[in-house]
Amino acid sequence: MSNTRLFNIRITHEKHANFKAYAEENNVTMANILSSYIDALLAKEMDPVGIGAPTEKKQRQAWIDPLDDIRGQYTPGEDF
């Protein structure tokens, strides 16, 4: 077992397709691109891309429950 962690992100289908095409054109994996970017940030070799000035507040993505549409449609003791 390797000493790594799974890292999931959500991006649009279009971004995924474009990112995948970019990786293929440059003969590198998408994971390698992201891992190299993270390594460069942690080594302070580059500044973060695409974010504005630092703020005191952390920005969080709102949680969207993927099962929200179906929750409550079954009644315990009646349906199962």
MMTF fields as JSON, N, C-alpha, C and O atoms, coordinates in Angstrom:
{
  "mmtfVersion": "1.0.0",
  "mmtfProducer": "UNKNOWN",
  "numBonds": 319,
  "numAtoms": 320,
  "numGroups": 80,
  "numChains": 1,
  "numModels": 1,
  "chainsPerModel": [1],
  "groupsPerChain": [80],
  "chainIdList": ["A"],
  "bondAtomList": [4, 2, 8, 6, 12, 10, 16, 14, 20, 18, 24, 22, 28, 26, 32, 30, 36, 34, 40, 38, 44, 42, 48, 46, 52, 50, 56, 54, 60, 58, 64, 62, 68, 66, 72, 70, 76, 74, 80, 78, 84, 82, 88, 86, 92, 90, 96, 94, 100, 98, 104, 102, 108, 106, 112, 110, 116, 114, 120, 118, 124, 122, 128, 126, 132, 130, 136, 134, 140, 138, 144, 142, 148, 146, 152, 150, 156, 154, 160, 158, 164, 162, 168, 166, 172, 170, 176, 174, 180, 178, 184, 182, 188, 186, 192, 190, 196, 194, 200, 198, 204, 202, 208, 206, 212, 210, 216, 214, 220, 218, 224, 222, 228, 226, 232, 230, 236, 234, 240, 238, 244, 242, 248, 246, 252, 250, 256, 254, 260, 258, 264, 262, 268, 266, 272, 270, 276, 274, 280, 278, 284, 282, 288, 286, 292, 290, 296, 294, 300, 298, 304, 302, 308, 306, 312, 310, 316, 314],
  "bondOrderList": [1, 1, 1, 1, 1, 1, 1, 1, 1, 1, 1, 1, 1, 1, 1, 1, 1, 1, 1, 1, 1, 1, 1, 1, 1, 1, 1, 1, 1, 1, 1, 1, 1, 1, 1, 1, 1, 1, 1, 1, 1, 1, 1, 1, 1, 1, 1, 1, 1, 1, 1, 1, 1, 1, 1, 1, 1, 1, 1, 1, 1, 1, 1, 1, 1, 1, 1, 1, 1, 1, 1, 1, 1, 1, 1, 1, 1, 1, 1],
  "groupList": [{"groupName": "MET", "atomNameList": ["N", "CA", "C", "O"], "elementList": ["N", "C", "C", "O"], "formalChargeList": [0, 0, 0, 0], "bondAtomList": [1, 0, 2, 1, 3, 2], "bondOrderList": [1, 1, 2], "singleLetterCode": "M", "chemCompType": "L-PEPTIDE LINKING"}, {"groupName": "SER", "atomNameList": ["N", "CA", "C", "O"], "elementList": ["N", "C", "C", "O"], "formalChargeList": [0, 0, 0, 0], "bondAtomList": [1, 0, 2, 1, 3, 2], "bondOrderList": [1, 1, 2], "singleLetterCode": "S", "chemCompType": "L-PEPTIDE LINKING"}, {"groupName": "ASN", "atomNameList": ["N", "CA", "C", "O"], "elementList": ["N", "C", "C", "O"], "formalChargeList": [0, 0, 0, 0], "bondAtomList": [1, 0, 2, 1, 3, 2], "bondOrderList": [1, 1, 2], "singleLetterCode": "N", "chemCompType": "L-PEPTIDE LINKING"}, {"groupName": "THR", "atomNameList": ["N", "CA", "C", "O"], "elementList": ["N", "C", "C", "O"], "formalChargeList": [0, 0, 0, 0], "bondAtomList": [1, 0, 2, 1, 3, 2], "bondOrderList": [1, 1, 2], "singleLetterCode": "T", "chemCompType": "L-PEPTIDE LINKING"}, {"groupName": "ARG", "atomNameList": ["N", "CA", "C", "O"], "elementList": ["N", "C", "C", "O"], "formalChargeList": [0, 0, 0, 0], "bondAtomList": [1, 0, 2, 1, 3, 2], "bondOrderList": [1, 1, 2], "singleLetterCode": "R", "chemCompType": "L-PEPTIDE LINKING"}, {"groupName": "LEU", "atomNameList": ["N", "CA", "C", "O"], "elementList": ["N", "C", "C", "O"], "formalChargeList": [0, 0, 0, 0], "bondAtomList": [1, 0, 2, 1, 3, 2], "bondOrderList": [1, 1, 2], "singleLetterCode": "L", "chemCompType": "L-PEPTIDE LINKING"}, {"groupName": "PHE", "atomNameList": ["N", "CA", "C", "O"], "elementList": ["N", "C", "C", "O"], "formalChargeList": [0, 0, 0, 0], "bondAtomList": [1, 0, 2, 1, 3, 2], "bondOrderList": [1, 1, 2], "singleLetterCode": "F", "chemCompType": "L-PEPTIDE LINKING"}, {"groupName": "ILE", "atomNameList": ["N", "CA", "C", "O"], "elementList": ["N", "C", "C", "O"], "formalChargeList": [0, 0, 0, 0], "bondAtomList": [1, 0, 2, 1, 3, 2], "bondOrderList": [1, 1, 2], "singleLetterCode": "I", "chemCompType": "L-PEPTIDE LINKING"}, {"groupName": "HIS", "atomNameList": ["N", "CA", "C", "O"], "elementList": ["N", "C", "C", "O"], "formalChargeList": [0, 0, 0, 0], "bondAtomList": [1, 0, 2, 1, 3, 2], "bondOrderList": [1, 1, 2], "singleLetterCode": "H", "chemCompType": "L-PEPTIDE LINKING"}, {"groupName": "GLU", "atomNameList": ["N", "CA", "C", "O"], "elementList": ["N", "C", "C", "O"], "formalChargeList": [0, 0, 0, 0], "bondAtomList": [1, 0, 2, 1, 3, 2], "bondOrderList": [1, 1, 2], "singleLetterCode": "E", "chemCompType": "L-PEPTIDE LINKING"}, {"groupName": "LYS", "atomNameList": ["N", "CA", "C", "O"], "elementList": ["N", "C", "C", "O"], "formalChargeList": [0, 0, 0, 0], "bondAtomList": [1, 0, 2, 1, 3, 2], "bondOrderList": [1, 1, 2], "singleLetterCode": "K", "chemCompType": "L-PEPTIDE LINKING"}, {"groupName": "ALA", "atomNameList": ["N", "CA", "C", "O"], "elementList": ["N", "C", "C", "O"], "formalChargeList": [0, 0, 0, 0], "bondAtomList": [1, 0, 2, 1, 3, 2], "bondOrderList": [1, 1, 2], "singleLetterCode": "A", "chemCompType": "L-PEPTIDE LINKING"}, {"groupName": "TYR", "atomNameList": ["N", "CA", "C", "O"], "elementList": ["N", "C", "C", "O"], "formalChargeList": [0, 0, 0, 0], "bondAtomList": [1, 0, 2, 1, 3, 2], "bondOrderList": [1, 1, 2], "singleLetterCode": "Y", "chemCompType": "L-PEPTIDE LINKING"}, {"groupName": "VAL", "atomNameList": ["N", "CA", "C", "O"], "elementList": ["N", "C", "C", "O"], "formalChargeList": [0, 0, 0, 0], "bondAtomList": [1, 0, 2, 1, 3, 2], "bondOrderList": [1, 1, 2], "singleLetterCode": "V", "chemCompType": "L-PEPTIDE LINKING"}, {"groupName": "ASP", "atomNameList": ["N", "CA", "C", "O"], "elementList": ["N", "C", "C", "O"], "formalChargeList": [0, 0, 0, 0], "bondAtomList": [1, 0, 2, 1, 3, 2], "bondOrderList": [1, 1, 2], "singleLetterCode": "D", "chemCompType": "L-PEPTIDE LINKING"}, {"groupName": "PRO", "atomNameList": ["N", "CA", "C", "O"], "elementList": ["N", "C", "C", "O"], "formalChargeList": [0, 0, 0, 0], "bondAtomList": [1, 0, 2, 1, 3, 2], "bondOrderList": [1, 1, 2], "singleLetterCode": "P", "chemCompType": "L-PEPTIDE LINKING"}, {"groupName": "GLY", "atomNameList": ["N", "CA", "C", "O"], "elementList": ["N", "C", "C", "O"], "formalChargeList": [0, 0, 0, 0], "bondAtomList": [1, 0, 2, 1, 3, 2], "bondOrderList": [1, 1, 2], "singleLetterCode": "G", "chemCompType": "PEPTIDE LINKING"}, {"groupName": "GLN", "atomNameList": ["N", "CA", "C", "O"], "elementList": ["N", "C", "C", "O"], "formalChargeList": [0, 0, 0, 0], "bondAtomList": [1, 0, 2, 1, 3, 2], "bondOrderList": [1, 1, 2], "singleLetterCode": "Q", "chemCompType": "L-PEPTIDE LINKING"}, {"groupName": "TRP", "atomNameList": ["N", "CA", "C", "O"], "elementList": ["N", "C", "C", "O"], "formalChargeList": [0, 0, 0, 0], "bondAtomList": [1, 0, 2, 1, 3, 2], "bondOrderList": [1, 1, 2], "singleLetterCode": "W", "chemCompType": "L-PEPTIDE LINKING"}],
  "groupTypeList": [0, 1, 2, 3, 4, 5, 6, 2, 7, 4, 7, 3, 8, 9, 10, 8, 11, 2, 6, 10, 11, 12, 11, 9, 9, 2, 2, 13, 3, 0, 11, 2, 7, 5, 1, 1, 12, 7, 14, 11, 5, 5, 11, 10, 9, 0, 14, 15, 13, 16, 7, 16, 11, 15, 3, 9, 10, 10, 17, 4, 17, 11, 18, 7, 14, 15, 5, 14, 14, 7, 4, 16, 17, 12, 3, 15, 16, 9, 14, 6],
  "groupIdList": [1, 2, 3, 4, 5, 6, 7, 8, 9, 10, 11, 12, 13, 14, 15, 16, 17, 18, 19, 20, 21, 22, 23, 24, 25, 26, 27, 28, 29, 30, 31, 32, 33, 34, 35, 36, 37, 38, 39, 40, 41, 42, 43, 44, 45, 46, 47, 48, 49, 50, 51, 52, 53, 54, 55, 56, 57, 58, 59, 60, 61, 62, 63, 64, 65, 66, 67, 68, 69, 70, 71, 72, 73, 74, 75, 76, 77, 78, 79, 80],
  "secStructList": [7, 7, 1, 7, 7, 7, 7, 7, 7, 7, 7, 7, 2, 2, 2, 2, 2, 2, 2, 2, 2, 2, 2, 2, 2, 6, 6, 7, 7, 2, 2, 2, 2, 2, 2, 2, 2, 2, 2, 2, 2, 2, 6, 6, 1, 1, 7, 7, 1, 1, 7, 7, 1, 7, 7, 1, 1, 7, 7, 7, 7, 7, 7, 7, 7, 6, 6, 6, 6, 6, 6, 6, 1, 1, 7, 6, 6, 6, 6, 7],
  "xCoordList": [0.848, 0.0, 0.888, 1.823, 0.592, 1.392, 0.947, -0.141, 1.79, 1.504, 0.951, 1.509, -0.134, -0.763, -2.227, -2.779, -2.842, -4.265, -4.988, -4.437, -6.214, -7.053, -7.546, -7.942, -7.523, -7.924, -8.941, -8.592, -10.175, -11.237, -11.609, -11.674, -11.852, -12.361, -13.527, -13.635, -14.381, -15.496, -15.246, -15.035, -15.274, -15.143, -16.179, -16.709, -16.459, -17.445, -16.925, -15.721, -17.851, -17.493, -16.562, -15.591, -16.872, -16.057, -14.625, -13.671, -14.473, -13.13, -12.368, -11.182, -13.055, -12.408, -11.921, -10.784, -12.775, -12.415, -11.238, -10.319, -11.269, -10.175, -8.873, -7.797, -8.977, -7.795, -7.191, -5.973, -8.055, -7.595, -6.886, -5.832, -7.474, -6.862, -5.504, -4.54, -5.429, -4.161, -3.101, -1.963, -3.478, -2.534, -2.056, -0.868, -2.985, -2.612, -1.691, -0.735, -1.974, -1.14, 0.28, 1.234, 0.411, 1.718, 2.328, 3.339, 1.695, 2.201, 2.464, 3.523, 1.5, 1.595, 0.204, -0.792, 0.122, -1.183, -1.755, -1.026, -3.072, -3.726, -3.252, -3.014, -3.114, -2.663, -1.259, -0.971, -0.388, 0.974, 1.003, 1.786, 0.141, 0.069, -0.337, 0.297, -1.397, -1.875, -0.855, -0.619, -0.251, 0.737, 1.953, 2.473, 2.401, 3.539, 3.206, 4.046, 1.982, 1.545, 1.54, 2.018, 1.0, 0.959, 2.373, 2.666, 3.252, 4.65, 5.3, 6.002, 5.072, 5.659, 5.109, 5.852, 3.816, 3.23, 3.84, 4.21, 3.946, 4.464, 5.946, 6.408, 6.674, 8.095, 8.279, 9.405, 7.162, 7.156, 7.919, 8.547, 7.854, 8.489, 7.585, 8.036, 6.312, 5.371, 4.236, 3.992, 3.548, 2.38, 1.146, 1.121, 0.122, -1.123, -1.702, -1.611, -2.285, -2.878, -4.391, -5.029, -4.947, -6.397, -7.118, -8.343, -6.392, -7.085, -6.638, -5.51, -7.545, -7.259, -6.426, -5.789, -6.44, -5.682, -6.196, -7.394, -5.294, -5.714, -6.715, -6.628, -7.649, -8.627, -8.553, -7.953, -9.163, -9.199, -10.154, -9.98, -11.171, -12.179, -11.795, -11.345, -11.983, -11.812, -13.059, -14.175, -12.871, -14.005, -14.326, -13.435, -15.577, -15.998, -17.072, -17.96, -16.963, -17.989, -19.198, -19.059, -20.375, -21.594, -21.795, -21.634, -22.146, -22.372, -23.712, -24.745, -23.655, -24.87, -24.967, -24.116, -25.986, -26.19, -26.661, -27.735, -25.88, -26.269, -27.539, -28.162, -27.917, -29.12, -30.304, -31.34, -30.157, -31.189, -32.544, -33.587, -32.52, -33.781, -34.574, -35.794, -33.893, -34.61, -34.786, -35.507, -34.138, -34.297, -35.751, -36.378, -36.257, -37.618, -38.679, -39.862, -38.304, -39.32, -39.74, -40.762, -38.952, -39.286, -39.552, -38.95, -40.456, -40.799, -40.319, -40.751, -39.42, -38.966, -40.152, -41.067, -40.138, -41.225, -42.339, -43.112, -42.431, -43.44, -42.805, -43.253, -41.769, -41.136, -39.967, -39.572, -39.426, -38.325, -38.281, -37.426],
  "yCoordList": [-1.187, 0.0, 1.244, 1.348, 2.172, 3.394, 4.378, 4.26, 5.325, 6.326, 7.58, 8.667, 7.43, 8.556, 8.64, 7.704, 9.755, 9.979, 10.278, 10.917, 9.817, 10.12, 11.557, 11.992, 12.287, 13.696, 13.879, 13.778, 14.144, 14.334, 15.799, 16.511, 16.242, 17.589, 17.499, 16.542, 18.483, 18.54, 19.659, 20.81, 19.304, 20.289, 19.964, 18.854, 20.921, 20.703, 19.682, 19.457, 19.08, 18.118, 18.771, 18.163, 20.008, 20.725, 20.937, 20.721, 21.362, 21.56, 20.242, 20.195, 19.175, 17.865, 17.45, 17.002, 17.598, 17.217, 18.051, 17.518, 19.357, 20.233, 19.934, 19.948, 19.665, 19.334, 18.009, 17.878, 17.037, 15.74, 15.885, 15.289, 16.68, 16.907, 17.595, 17.235, 18.582, 19.279, 18.294, 18.317, 17.432, 16.451, 15.499, 15.192, 15.038, 14.124, 14.799, 14.186, 16.054, 16.802, 16.981, 17.052, 17.055, 17.27, 15.983, 16.013, 14.85, 13.529, 13.412, 12.948, 13.834, 13.784, 13.456, 13.691, 12.925, 12.62, 13.861, 14.771, 13.872, 14.971, 15.0, 16.073, 13.827, 13.744, 14.319, 15.0, 14.048, 14.565, 16.09, 16.743, 16.653, 18.121, 18.72, 19.659, 18.177, 18.717, 18.498, 19.391, 17.312, 17.017, 17.94, 18.422, 18.183, 19.076, 20.503, 21.196, 20.942, 22.279, 22.399, 23.389, 21.391, 21.403, 21.411, 22.156, 20.58, 20.557, 21.936, 22.386, 22.598, 23.922, 24.952, 25.812, 24.873, 25.785, 25.563, 26.518, 24.304, 23.991, 24.349, 24.699, 24.259, 24.638, 26.138, 26.635, 26.857, 28.31, 28.714, 29.772, 27.857, 28.136, 28.969, 29.508, 29.071, 29.865, 30.336, 29.79, 31.365, 31.871, 31.123, 30.634, 31.029, 30.388, 31.083, 32.303, 30.312, 30.838, 30.938, 30.021, 32.055, 32.169, 32.564, 32.459, 33.019, 33.497, 34.914, 35.304, 35.67, 37.071, 37.216, 36.268, 38.39, 38.677, 37.806, 37.537, 37.368, 36.532, 37.269, 38.485, 36.536, 37.106, 36.341, 35.269, 36.899, 36.244, 35.057, 34.109, 35.113, 34.055, 32.983, 33.286, 31.732, 30.636, 30.555, 30.717, 30.309, 30.134, 28.655, 27.835, 28.312, 26.922, 26.743, 27.578, 25.642, 25.269, 24.794, 24.016, 25.247, 24.808, 23.319, 22.848, 22.581, 21.142, 20.904, 21.455, 20.076, 19.654, 18.149, 17.409, 17.701, 16.283, 15.624, 15.962, 14.688, 14.074, 13.225, 12.911, 12.858, 12.05, 12.877, 12.321, 14.182, 15.06, 14.87, 14.939, 14.631, 14.481, 13.241, 13.209, 12.222, 10.987, 10.739, 9.824, 11.538, 11.337, 11.614, 12.549, 10.798, 10.989, 10.324, 10.402, 9.681, 9.048, 7.685, 7.137, 7.134, 5.86, 6.055, 6.915, 5.25, 5.325, 4.058, 2.963, 4.182, 2.997, 2.237, 2.851, 0.931, 0.112, -0.128, -1.075, 0.727, 0.538, 0.056, -0.918, 0.747, 0.44, -0.537, -1.183, -0.644, -1.591, -1.99, -2.783],
  "zCoordList": [0.0, 0.0, 0.0, 0.794, -0.886, -0.942, 0.131, 0.694, 0.394, 1.411, 0.742, 0.894, 0.011, -0.672, -0.276, 0.302, -0.587, -0.298, -1.592, -2.488, -1.689, -2.839, -2.718, -1.636, -3.818, -3.834, -4.954, -6.13, -4.603, -5.594, -5.7, -4.698, -6.917, -7.139, -8.113, -8.88, -8.077, -9.013, -10.008, -9.629, -11.291, -12.354, -13.415, -13.46, -14.254, -15.304, -16.319, -16.435, -17.042, -18.083, -19.107, -19.557, -19.464, -20.459, -19.963, -20.709, -18.698, -18.152, -18.12, -18.446, -17.727, -17.674, -19.061, -19.215, -20.062, -21.429, -21.939, -22.561, -21.674, -22.116, -21.379, -21.977, -20.085, -19.292, -19.757, -19.88, -20.012, -20.5, -21.849, -22.073, -22.739, -24.051, -23.889, -24.565, -22.994, -22.738, -22.256, -22.726, -21.321, -20.787, -21.886, -21.976, -22.713, -23.79, -24.805, -25.28, -25.137, -26.086, -25.563, -26.338, -24.232, -23.619, -23.064, -22.363, -23.391, -23.014, -21.51, -21.087, -20.727, -19.27, -18.729, -19.414, -17.526, -16.945, -16.269, -15.875, -16.147, -15.436, -13.987, -13.432, -13.376, -11.985, -11.829, -10.845, -12.797, -12.72, -12.805, -12.115, -13.66, -13.762, -12.424, -11.942, -11.821, -10.545, -9.432, -8.618, -9.395, -8.364, -8.491, -7.485, -9.709, -9.925, -9.505, -8.931, -9.79, -9.387, -7.86, -7.308, -7.19, -5.724, -5.154, -4.218, -5.72, -5.266, -5.407, -4.5, -6.527, -6.757, -5.771, -5.298, -5.458, -4.473, -3.097, -2.414, -2.693, -1.366, -1.228, -0.142, -2.321, -2.305, -2.478, -2.516, -2.583, -2.777, -4.04, -4.09, -5.053, -6.336, -7.24, -8.25, -6.874, -7.662, -6.775, -5.7, -7.253, -6.551, -7.033, -8.162, -6.19, -6.623, -7.846, -7.98, -8.717, -9.943, -9.765, -9.247, -10.199, -10.274, -9.01, -8.947, -7.991, -6.8, -6.52, -6.819, -5.942, -5.652, -4.397, -3.938, -3.865, -2.65, -1.509, -1.42, -0.642, 0.497, 1.377, 1.548, 1.924, 2.845, 4.154, 4.231, 5.168, 6.471, 6.467, 7.233, 5.595, 5.566, 4.547, 3.442, 4.942, 3.995, 3.14, 3.635, 1.88, 1.004, 0.925, 0.699, 1.107, 1.07, 0.011, -0.159, -0.684, -1.645, -0.865, 0.078, -1.242, -0.574, -0.828, -1.954, 0.22, 0.102, -0.593, -0.213, -1.609, -2.304, -2.136, -2.629, -1.452, -1.204, -2.498, -2.994, -3.059, -4.322, -4.217, -5.231, -3.004, -2.811, -2.312, -1.945, -2.299, -1.761, -2.438, -1.788, -3.742, -4.481, -4.08, -4.238, -3.565, -3.255, -1.762, -1.365, -0.944, 0.501, 0.893, 0.395, 1.776, 2.256, 1.401, 1.733, 0.324, -0.509, 0.042, -0.37, 0.975, 1.582, 3.077, 3.719, 3.613, 5.019, 5.71, 5.347, 6.714, 7.448, 8.052, 8.602, 7.952, 8.484, 7.488, 7.634, 6.466, 5.432, 4.135, 3.531, 3.726, 2.428, 2.576, 1.605, 3.766, 3.983, 5.424, 5.819]
}
